[in-house]
Amino acid sequence: MTMTELPRIDRIRHDTRRRTLTVARTERLTPHMIRLTLAGPDLEGFHSAGFDDHIKLFVPKDGGEAMRDYTPRRFGPEGLVVDVVDHPGGPAADWARTAVAGDTLTIGGPRGSKVIGGPIDHWLLVGDETALPAIGRRIEEAPAGTAITAIVAVPSAADEQVFETKAALSIRWVHRDAAESHRAEPMMAALEAVTLPPRTFAWIAAEAGVARALRDRLVERGLPREWTAAAGYWLRGVADSAVKDL
Ligand SMILES: Cc1cc2nc3c(=O)[nH]c(=O)nc-3n(C[C@H](O)[C@H](O)[C@H](O)COP(=O)(O)OP(=O)(O)OC[C@H]3O[C@@H](n4cnc5c(N)ncnc54)[C@H](O)[C@@H]3O)c2cc1C
């Protein structure tokens, strides 16, 4: 493969400012996913160009404030939609679990977007429930006919989601207990069954050790590293510990 055939990653910077928003709606989307719709005049000028962008949520912690990364799942007339995984022991998840319409939430960002393009013929999207908002957004935003294979690990069939898409989508849901989300094996087994046609771009996000193991295996199978993007969306046992570029 020549250099000209590499995927292109365009970096876009945005003006960052804090926006104070109102929770317009909360919904238990699936047993482990809380959907928040945020609204308010402060959303004016909000822009998110990349499906794996992130914003900061400022949530209460020990009488102060903590910042955590979340994906702008959708932005439109109804407001800004954010999907929060319900896991134990984190201030962001704790806040989302008890949020009700009318609550106030401050967000920041996205500071920038990485827009992935170029000569990609097949997208491979692999992730756990924290990656599901980005994966869902990519699937829904993809132009008609885009070839996408997705592998998503969730605790049960009830945690699966349905996407409206014109993409040529093949999705494989992997079920494993939420307490096992730091283990690579369940997703690895599903990944082994996926073929890697030429010009496959693999996007991976999960617990950092899991994401690294999945990416390393794809590279071992012959996928050039430049045709992969892997991120640790969280790190087992460590608060606020994303590894955005593995
Ligand atoms: C670019 C990016 C986009 C992201 N988008 C989303 C998103 O749209 N939705 C979403 O839910 N998450 C998303 N995440 C992951 C989210 O930022 C982390 O899960 C974050 O740690 C949650 O904060 P917390 O306050 O709930 O827990 P923390 O205080 O950060 O962590 C407390 C404890 O919980 C553990 N932990 C953290 N997350 C999980 C989890 N999911 N499952 C099990 N244990 C966990 C930690 O290891 C730690 O031991 C994203 C991360 C990145 C980097």
The ligand as an SDF file (V2000), in Angstrom:
LIG
                    3D

 53 58  0  0  0  0  0  0  0  0999 V2000
  -13.7610   10.1240   24.0940 C   0  0  0  0  0  0  0  0  0  0  0  0
  -14.6070    9.4310   25.1450 C   0  0  0  0  0  0  0  0  0  0  0  0
  -15.9870    9.3360   24.9680 C   0  0  0  0  0  0  0  0  0  0  0  0
  -16.7710    8.6810   25.9250 C   0  0  0  0  0  0  0  0  0  0  0  0
  -18.1160    8.5990   25.7300 N   0  0  0  0  0  0  0  0  0  0  0  0
  -18.8970    7.9930   26.6530 C   0  0  0  0  0  0  0  0  0  0  0  0
  -20.3230    7.9550   26.4940 C   0  0  0  0  0  0  0  0  0  0  0  0
  -20.8800    8.5110   25.5410 O   0  0  0  0  0  0  0  0  0  0  0  0
  -21.0450    7.2930   27.4390 N   0  0  0  0  0  0  0  0  0  0  0  0
  -20.4550    6.7040   28.5300 C   0  0  0  0  0  0  0  0  0  0  0  0
  -21.1700    6.1420   29.3550 O   0  0  0  0  0  0  0  0  0  0  0  0
  -19.1190    6.7470   28.7160 N   0  0  0  0  0  0  0  0  0  0  0  0
  -18.3350    7.3870   27.8140 C   0  0  0  0  0  0  0  0  0  0  0  0
  -16.9870    7.4500   28.0020 N   0  0  0  0  0  0  0  0  0  0  0  0
  -16.4180    6.7710   29.1790 C   0  0  0  0  0  0  0  0  0  0  0  0
  -16.5630    7.5920   30.4620 C   0  0  0  0  0  0  0  0  0  0  0  0
  -15.8670    8.8360   30.3160 O   0  0  0  0  0  0  0  0  0  0  0  0
  -15.9330    6.7830   31.6190 C   0  0  0  0  0  0  0  0  0  0  0  0
  -16.6190    5.5860   31.8080 O   0  0  0  0  0  0  0  0  0  0  0  0
  -15.8760    7.5810   32.9090 C   0  0  0  0  0  0  0  0  0  0  0  0
  -14.8820    7.0010   33.7220 O   0  0  0  0  0  0  0  0  0  0  0  0
  -17.1890    7.6070   33.6650 C   0  0  0  0  0  0  0  0  0  0  0  0
  -17.0680    8.4820   34.7650 O   0  0  0  0  0  0  0  0  0  0  0  0
  -17.6430    8.1180   36.2050 P   0  0  0  0  0  0  0  0  0  0  0  0
  -17.5730    9.3850   36.9990 O   0  0  0  0  0  0  0  0  0  0  0  0
  -18.9590    7.4480   36.0770 O   0  0  0  0  0  0  0  0  0  0  0  0
  -16.6010    7.0490   36.7640 O   0  0  0  0  0  0  0  0  0  0  0  0
  -15.0820    7.3290   37.2800 P   0  0  0  0  0  0  0  0  0  0  0  0
  -15.0990    8.1900   38.5000 O   0  0  0  0  0  0  0  0  0  0  0  0
  -14.2520    7.8390   36.1460 O   0  0  0  0  0  0  0  0  0  0  0  0
  -14.6050    5.8740   37.6490 O   0  0  0  0  0  0  0  0  0  0  0  0
  -14.9910    5.2560   38.8820 C   0  0  0  0  0  0  0  0  0  0  0  0
  -14.6970    3.7550   38.8020 C   0  0  0  0  0  0  0  0  0  0  0  0
  -15.5700    3.1720   37.8370 O   0  0  0  0  0  0  0  0  0  0  0  0
  -14.8270    2.4790   36.8270 C   0  0  0  0  0  0  0  0  0  0  0  0
  -15.5320    2.6850   35.5460 N   0  0  0  0  0  0  0  0  0  0  0  0
  -15.5620    3.8040   34.7700 C   0  0  0  0  0  0  0  0  0  0  0  0
  -16.3540    3.6150   33.7040 N   0  0  0  0  0  0  0  0  0  0  0  0
  -16.8180    2.3390   33.7990 C   0  0  0  0  0  0  0  0  0  0  0  0
  -17.7070    1.5590   33.0150 C   0  0  0  0  0  0  0  0  0  0  0  0
  -18.2790    2.0390   31.9110 N   0  0  0  0  0  0  0  0  0  0  0  0
  -17.9780    0.2990   33.4050 N   0  0  0  0  0  0  0  0  0  0  0  0
  -17.4450   -0.2060   34.5370 C   0  0  0  0  0  0  0  0  0  0  0  0
  -16.6020    0.4970   35.3450 N   0  0  0  0  0  0  0  0  0  0  0  0
  -16.3050    1.7470   34.9760 C   0  0  0  0  0  0  0  0  0  0  0  0
  -13.4420    3.0940   36.8680 C   0  0  0  0  0  0  0  0  0  0  0  0
  -12.4690    2.1490   36.4550 O   0  0  0  0  0  0  0  0  0  0  0  0
  -13.2780    3.4370   38.3300 C   0  0  0  0  0  0  0  0  0  0  0  0
  -12.8660    2.3010   39.0790 O   0  0  0  0  0  0  0  0  0  0  0  0
  -16.1690    8.1220   27.0780 C   0  0  0  0  0  0  0  0  0  0  0  0
  -14.7840    8.2410   27.2610 C   0  0  0  0  0  0  0  0  0  0  0  0
  -14.0150    8.8900   26.3130 C   0  0  0  0  0  0  0  0  0  0  0  0
  -12.5330    9.0170   26.5310 C   0  0  0  0  0  0  0  0  0  0  0  0
  1  2  1  0
  2  3  1  0
  2 52  2  0
  3  4  2  0
  4  5  1  0
  4 50  1  0
  5  6  2  0
  6  7  1  0
  6 13  1  0
  7  8  2  0
  7  9  1  0
  9 10  1  0
 10 11  2  0
 10 12  1  0
 12 13  2  0
 13 14  1  0
 14 15  1  0
 14 50  1  0
 15 16  1  0
 16 17  1  0
 16 18  1  0
 18 19  1  0
 18 20  1  0
 20 21  1  0
 20 22  1  0
 22 23  1  0
 23 24  1  0
 24 25  2  0
 24 26  1  0
 24 27  1  0
 27 28  1  0
 28 29  2  0
 28 30  1  0
 28 31  1  0
 31 32  1  0
 32 33  1  0
 33 34  1  0
 33 48  1  0
 34 35  1  0
 35 36  1  0
 35 46  1  0
 36 37  1  0
 36 45  1  0
 37 38  2  0
 38 39  1  0
 39 40  1  0
 39 45  2  0
 40 41  1  0
 40 42  2  0
 42 43  1  0
 43 44  2  0
 44 45  1  0
 46 47  1  0
 46 48  1  0
 48 49  1  0
 50 51  2  0
 51 52  1  0
 52 53  1  0
M  END
$$$$
